[in-house]
Amino acid sequence: MKVGIFDDLLGYASELGLQEAELREAIKTWCRGTRYKACLTEGAARVDLNGADVGSVTQAEATRFKK
């Protein structure tokens, strides 16, 4: 998932009928999950809301999330 995707999602909050706090909680829940953490390997693609490649997971990020 793209770093900063929360800001992108915030632009759709009213369309989705969600409050900022609800979006924040949803992102936190997803990022704490085992499936997300398992995908955070060095070099893994980071994607935006449209699925476009916007970078990759760095070694430092991969190491931090494996703890």
C-alpha positions as CSV (number, residue, x, y, z in Angstrom):
1,M,0.0,0.0,0.0
2,K,1.2,3.5,-0.9
3,V,2.8,5.5,1.9
4,G,0.3,8.3,2.5
5,I,-2.7,6.5,1.1
6,F,-4.8,7.8,4.0
7,D,-4.7,11.3,2.5
8,D,-5.9,9.8,-0.8
9,L,-8.7,8.0,0.9
10,L,-9.7,11.1,2.8
11,G,-10.8,12.6,-0.5
12,Y,-13.4,9.9,-0.8
13,A,-14.6,10.0,2.8
14,S,-17.9,11.8,2.1
15,E,-18.6,9.7,-1.0
16,L,-18.1,6.6,1.1
17,G,-20.2,8.0,4.0
18,L,-17.3,7.7,6.4
19,Q,-15.8,10.0,8.9
20,E,-12.0,10.7,9.1
21,A,-11.8,8.8,12.4
22,E,-13.4,5.7,10.8
23,L,-11.0,5.8,7.9
24,R,-8.0,6.2,10.2
25,E,-9.2,3.2,12.3
26,A,-9.7,1.1,9.1
27,I,-6.2,1.8,7.9
28,K,-4.7,1.0,11.4
29,T,-6.6,-2.2,11.5
30,W,-5.5,-3.3,8.0
31,C,-1.8,-2.3,8.7
32,R,-1.7,-4.3,11.9
33,G,-3.0,-7.4,10.2
34,T,-0.8,-10.5,9.4
35,R,-1.7,-10.5,5.7
36,Y,-0.4,-6.9,5.3
37,K,2.7,-7.5,7.3
38,A,3.5,-10.7,5.4
39,C,3.5,-8.6,2.2
40,L,5.9,-6.0,3.5
41,T,9.1,-7.6,2.1
42,E,11.9,-5.6,0.6
43,G,11.2,-4.7,-3.0
44,A,7.5,-5.5,-2.8
45,A,5.4,-3.1,-4.8
46,R,3.5,-0.2,-3.2
47,V,0.3,0.6,-5.0
48,D,-2.2,3.5,-5.0
49,L,-6.0,3.3,-4.9
50,N,-6.1,2.5,-8.6
51,G,-3.6,-0.3,-8.2
52,A,-0.8,1.6,-10.0
53,D,2.8,0.9,-8.8
54,V,4.0,4.0,-6.9
55,G,7.2,2.6,-5.4
56,S,8.5,-0.3,-3.4
57,V,9.0,-1.4,0.2
58,T,12.5,-0.4,1.4
59,Q,14.7,-2.7,3.5
60,A,14.2,-0.4,6.5
61,E,10.4,-0.6,6.2
62,A,10.5,-4.4,5.8
63,T,12.7,-4.7,8.9
64,R,10.6,-2.4,11.0
65,F,7.3,-4.2,10.2
66,K,8.7,-7.6,10.9
67,K,9.4,-6.8,14.5
